[in-house]
Amino acid sequence: MSGTLIAKHVVETWPEKEVVVVEARQFCSGATGRNAGHCKPDQWRGFIDYEKQFGTQQALKILQNEQQTWSEMVHYITENKVDCEHWSGNTMDVPITPEAAEKAKKTFERYKEAGGKVDRIKVTLEPKKAAEISQIKGAQACYEWPVSTLHPWKLAAHVMRGNIKRGVNLQTNTTVTNVICSKRSQDKWIVETERGDIECSEVVHASNAYISALEPSLRGLITPCPHMCNKVMPPKTGKEFSGFKGSYGVLLGQDDLITVNPRLNGDGAVLFGGSNKGQDDLIKWLEKNPHQYIDDGLTGFDSVTKAVHEFATGELKGWSTDAMKQEEAYKHAWSGILGLVSATLDVKIPKCGLILDQSEDGVPFVGQLPGLPGQWICAGHHGQ
């Protein structure tokens, strides 16, 4: 998605430029193309952590940017009548433990106190009422605000079709193996691929978690890590389960959560993601099998599937039927590779001799690569 949107803005801003988009595999076949399509601007939940990292005003700007990005996306979809199973309505953040409820309340109150906009957020703090609204048995509270869900590949494909009409050259199944200085011109780069080389003045790296394969200075700063998504067909609506009316972020305590994203304008399936306790077992397995960090071909991981199964049958009203108790119903799963921003490191960039002290801050790398004029980066995206 990043590369597609970057190409869109470049060709619209500089229509005289020749733009080539190179994909190692099929178009939009990475994590974005296969994820749950949950377009949920953080309205408040990340505020305290951002404030500690960047200060009050910058934390407010980060959340404002999320809201602006979502608003512009919805405007683009509606204005251009994009066929991407788009749905807009309310999401719910639902803490289901006292610890999670206390943290959510503290964060929301601090965000409001700092001047954050809360007029779009409906808050229910009475547990019984929250459980009734959310259909989650253990709900301690409920925070609602407008979001969207969609089919991300279909959105990306629509944008790319427009790019191609404007002259963008899309090359799929074309693996880039190296980016080197041009011998003919000091201000140009050679993008080497398995199908031939491309000489250009600007290179934008938008391969997210795989960025260090082409730019070794980022090795250890942006790390690939698979997360799982489980697709489940919900039970029929009835007395206990009236059907989902929106998406969810179920707060489990600490920083763990389960995302629940029903495809309301799609096939009706419910996509479960997030960072449930089963993900910890996946990380331990990856530590023993490090070659799997870049493998987005995983079609399930038992601990993650079990955690989703236990949550759905134990917490979702109407999901405790005999059919939904069968773990087999939860085993349609796949992986997507996140680009995790790693911990504090001192890094020497060999191409320019620069020493950087990079700290984990939870936000992507966006901008020009230090010491590499003409090379840009948009990477380190991990679902936030």
C-alpha positions in Angstrom: 0.0 0.0 0.0 2.8 2.5 0.8 4.5 2.1 -2.5 1.2 2.4 -4.4 0.2 5.6 -2.5 3.7 7.1 -2.9 3.6 6.5 -6.6 0.2 8.2 -6.7 1.4 11.3 -5.0 4.6 11.5 -7.1 2.9 11.2 -10.4 0.2 13.7 -9.4 2.8 16.2 -8.1 5.4 15.7 -10.9 3.5 14.4 -13.9 6.6 14.7 -16.1 8.5 12.1 -14.0 8.8 8.5 -15.1 7.8 6.3 -12.2 8.5 2.6 -11.9 7.1 0.4 -9.1 8.9 -2.9 -8.6 7.3 -5.8 -6.7 9.2 -8.9 -5.8 6.1 -11.0 -6.0 2.5 -10.3 -7.1 1.0 -6.9 -6.6 0.2 -6.0 -3.0 1.0 -9.6 -1.8 2.5 -8.6 1.6 0.9 -8.0 4.9 -1.3 -5.1 3.8 -2.9 -7.1 1.0 -3.8 -10.0 3.3 -4.6 -8.2 6.6 -8.0 -7.7 8.2 -8.6 -4.3 6.6 -9.2 -2.7 10.0 -8.8 1.1 9.5 -8.9 2.3 13.0 -7.4 5.7 13.9 -6.2 5.7 17.5 -8.2 8.4 19.2 -6.8 8.2 22.7 -5.3 4.8 23.7 -1.7 5.5 22.7 -1.6 9.0 24.1 0.3 8.4 27.4 3.0 6.4 25.7 3.4 9.0 22.9 3.5 11.8 25.5 6.3 10.1 27.4 8.3 9.7 24.2 7.6 13.0 22.4 5.8 15.4 24.8 2.2 16.5 25.0 1.8 18.6 21.8 3.6 16.0 19.6 1.5 13.2 21.1 -1.7 15.1 20.2 -0.4 15.7 16.7 0.3 12.0 16.2 -3.3 11.1 17.1 -4.6 14.0 15.0 -2.6 12.6 12.1 -4.3 9.2 12.5 -7.7 10.8 12.4 -6.8 12.9 9.3 -5.4 9.9 7.5 -8.7 7.9 8.1 -10.8 10.9 7.1 -8.9 11.3 3.8 -9.1 7.6 3.1 -12.9 7.6 3.6 -13.2 10.7 1.4 -11.2 9.1 -1.4 -13.2 5.9 -1.3 -16.6 7.6 -1.4 -15.5 10.3 -3.9 -14.1 7.7 -6.3 -16.7 5.0 -5.6 -14.0 2.4 -4.8 -15.3 -1.1 -4.8 -13.4 -2.4 -1.7 -16.2 -3.7 0.7 -15.9 -0.4 2.6 -17.9 0.0 5.7 -17.8 2.9 8.2 -19.3 2.9 11.6 -18.3 2.7 15.3 -15.6 0.6 16.7 -15.4 -0.4 20.4 -12.4 -0.6 22.6 -13.5 -3.0 25.4 -11.3 -3.7 28.4 -12.2 -7.1 30.0 -9.9 -7.0 33.0 -9.8 -4.5 35.9 -6.2 -3.8 35.0 -7.1 -3.0 31.4 -10.1 -0.9 32.5 -8.0 1.2 34.9 -5.3 1.8 32.3 -7.9 2.8 29.7 -9.7 5.2 32.0 -6.4 6.8 33.1 -5.2 7.2 29.5 -8.6 8.7 28.3 -8.7 11.2 31.2 -5.1 12.3 30.6 -5.8 12.7 26.9 -8.9 14.8 27.6 -7.0 16.9 30.2 -4.3 17.6 27.7 -6.8 19.1 25.3 -7.5 16.0 23.1 -10.7 16.0 21.2 -13.2 13.6 22.8 -16.4 14.7 21.2 -16.3 11.7 18.8 -15.8 9.2 21.6 -18.7 7.7 23.5 -17.7 6.3 26.9 -19.6 3.7 28.9 -17.9 2.9 32.3 -20.7 0.8 33.9 -19.7 -2.9 33.3 -23.2 -4.3 32.9 -24.1 -1.7 30.3 -20.8 -2.1 28.5 -21.4 -5.9 28.3 -24.8 -5.3 26.8 -23.6 -2.9 24.2 -20.5 -4.9 23.2 -21.9 -8.4 23.5 -18.7 -9.3 25.4 -19.5 -11.0 28.7 -16.5 -9.7 30.7 -16.7 -6.1 29.5 -15.6 -3.6 32.2 -16.1 -0.5 30.0 -16.6 0.5 26.4 -15.2 3.3 24.3 -16.8 3.9 20.9 -15.8 6.1 17.9 -16.0 6.1 14.1 -13.7 3.8 12.0 -13.8 1.8 8.8 -13.2 -1.8 7.6 -12.5 -2.7 4.0 -10.7 -5.1 1.7 -7.2 -3.6 1.5 -6.1 -5.4 -1.7 -9.1 -4.1 -3.6 -8.4 -0.5 -2.4 -4.7 -0.8 -3.4 -5.6 -2.2 -6.8 -8.0 0.6 -7.5 -5.3 3.2 -6.7 -2.7 1.4 -8.8 -5.1 1.2 -11.8 -5.3 5.0 -11.6 -1.5 5.2 -11.4 -1.0 3.1 -14.5 -3.4 5.3 -16.4 -1.2 8.2 -15.5 1.9 6.4 -16.8 3.3 4.5 -13.8 5.2 1.4 -14.8 4.3 -1.5 -12.5 6.7 -4.5 -12.7 5.6 -7.5 -10.6 7.7 -10.7 -9.9 10.8 -8.6 -10.2 13.1 -8.9 -7.2 15.5 -6.1 -6.5 18.9 -7.4 -5.5 20.9 -4.2 -4.9 20.9 -0.4 -5.0 24.3 1.1 -6.0 25.7 4.4 -7.2 25.6 4.9 -10.9 29.1 4.9 -12.5 27.8 7.3 -15.2 26.4 10.0 -13.0 27.1 10.8 -9.3 23.6 12.0 -8.6 21.9 8.8 -9.9 21.3 5.3 -8.5 21.2 1.9 -10.2 18.4 -0.4 -9.0 19.6 -3.9 -9.9 16.9 -6.5 -10.4 16.8 -10.1 -11.7 15.3 -8.9 -14.9 17.6 -5.9 -15.6 18.7 -2.6 -14.1 17.0 0.7 -13.7 18.9 4.0 -13.5 17.1 6.7 -11.6 17.6 9.9 -9.6 15.3 8.9 -6.7 14.7 5.6 -4.9 11.9 5.1 -2.4 12.2 2.0 -0.2 8.7 0.9 0.8 9.3 -2.8 1.5 8.6 -2.3 5.2 10.0 -5.2 7.2 12.3 -6.4 4.4 14.0 -3.0 4.1 17.4 -4.1 5.5 17.8 -6.7 2.7 18.6 -3.7 0.4 19.8 -1.2 3.0 22.0 -2.9 5.6 22.3 0.2 7.7 18.8 -0.5 8.9 19.6 -4.0 10.0 18.5 -4.4 13.6 16.4 -1.2 13.5 13.4 -2.6 11.5 12.9 -6.2 12.2 10.4 -8.6 10.4 8.0 -10.5 12.6 5.0 -12.5 11.5 1.6 -12.0 13.2 -1.4 -14.3 12.6 -4.9 -13.6 11.4 -7.7 -16.1 12.0 -10.8 -16.1 9.9 -14.0 -17.5 11.5 -17.6 -17.6 10.2 -19.8 -16.4 13.1 -22.8 -18.2 14.5 -26.2 -17.4 13.3 -27.9 -14.5 15.0 -30.3 -15.4 17.7 -31.4 -14.5 21.2 -27.9 -14.3 22.6 -26.0 -13.0 19.6 -27.5 -10.3 17.5 -24.6 -10.0 15.0 -21.7 -7.6 15.1 -22.5 -4.0 14.4 -18.9 -2.9 14.3 -15.3 -3.8 15.0 -13.5 -4.3 18.3 -10.2 -3.9 20.2 -10.5 -6.1 23.2 -8.0 -5.0 25.9 -6.7 -7.9 27.9 -4.3 -6.1 30.2 -0.7 -5.1 29.9 -0.4 -4.2 26.2 -2.2 -7.3 24.9 -5.3 -7.1 22.8 -7.4 -9.0 20.4 -8.8 -7.3 17.4 -12.2 -8.4 16.1 -13.0 -7.2 12.6 -16.2 -8.4 11.0 -16.4 -8.1 7.2 -19.8 -6.3 7.3 -19.9 -5.5 3.6 -18.0 -8.6 2.6 -18.5 -12.3 3.1 -19.7 -11.9 6.7 -16.6 -13.6 8.2 -14.9 -12.3 11.4 -11.2 -11.7 11.3 -9.3 -12.0 14.6 -5.9 -10.5 15.0 -3.9 -8.5 17.5 -1.4 -9.7 20.1 -3.1 -12.3 22.2 -1.2 -14.5 24.6 -0.7 -17.2 21.9 1.5 -14.7 20.1 4.1 -15.1 22.9 4.5 -18.7 22.0 4.9 -17.8 18.4 7.8 -15.4 19.3 9.5 -18.1 21.3 9.2 -20.5 18.4 10.6 -17.9 16.0 13.6 -17.4 18.3 14.4 -21.1 17.8 13.7 -20.9 14.1 14.9 -17.5 13.1 14.7 -18.2 9.3 10.9 -18.1 9.8 10.9 -14.4 10.8 10.4 -13.5 7.1 8.1 -16.4 6.2 4.6 -15.0 5.5 3.5 -18.5 4.3 2.5 -19.7 7.8 -1.1 -21.0 7.6 -1.7 -21.2 11.4 -0.1 -21.4 14.7 -1.7 -23.6 17.4 -1.2 -21.3 20.4 -2.6 -18.3 18.6 -5.6 -20.3 17.3 -6.3 -21.7 20.7 -6.2 -18.2 22.3 -8.7 -16.9 19.7 -10.9 -20.0 20.3 -10.9 -19.6 24.1 -11.7 -15.9 23.8 -14.5 -16.3 21.3 -16.3 -19.2 23.2 -15.6 -17.7 26.6 -16.3 -14.0 26.1 -18.5 -13.5 23.0 -22.2 -13.9 23.7 -23.8 -16.6 21.6 -20.5 -18.2 20.5 -20.7 -21.0 23.0 -22.8 -23.3 20.8 -21.6 -26.8 20.0 -20.6 -25.8 16.5 -18.5 -22.8 17.7 -16.9 -24.8 20.4 -15.1 -26.9 17.7 -11.6 -25.6 17.4 -11.6 -26.6 13.7 -13.8 -23.6 13.0 -10.9 -21.3 13.9 -8.1 -22.9 12.0 -8.4 -20.8 8.7 -5.4 -18.6 9.4 -2.5 -16.9 7.7 0.5 -14.7 8.6 1.5 -11.2 7.7 5.0 -9.7 8.3 5.1 -6.6 10.5 8.0 -4.2 10.5 8.9 -3.9 14.2 11.0 -0.9 15.2 13.7 -2.3 17.4 15.3 -1.3 20.7 18.1 1.3 21.2 21.2 0.7 19.1 24.3 2.5 18.0 24.5 2.0 14.3 27.3 2.9 11.9 26.0 3.5 8.4 29.0 2.4 6.2 28.1 4.4 3.2 28.4 7.7 5.0 30.3 6.9 8.2 27.5 8.4 10.3 26.9 7.1 13.9 23.2 7.2 14.8 21.7 6.6 18.2 18.3 5.2 17.3 15.7 4.6 20.0 12.5 2.6 19.9 9.6 5.0 19.6 6.9 2.9 18.0 6.5 5.0 14.9 7.7 4.3 11.3 10.8 5.6 9.6 9.7 8.2 7.0 12.1 10.5 5.1 15.4 10.7 3.4 18.0 8.1 4.3 21.0 9.8 6.0 24.0 10.2 3.8 22.2 8.7 0.8 20.9 11.7 -1.2 18.0 10.6 -3.4 17.2 7.5 -1.3 14.0 7.7 0.8 12.3 5.4 3.2 8.8 4.6 4.3 9.0 1.6 6.5 8.6 0.3 10.1 4.8 -0.2 9.9 3.4 -2.6 12.4 -0.4 -2.2 12.5 -0.6 0.9 14.6 
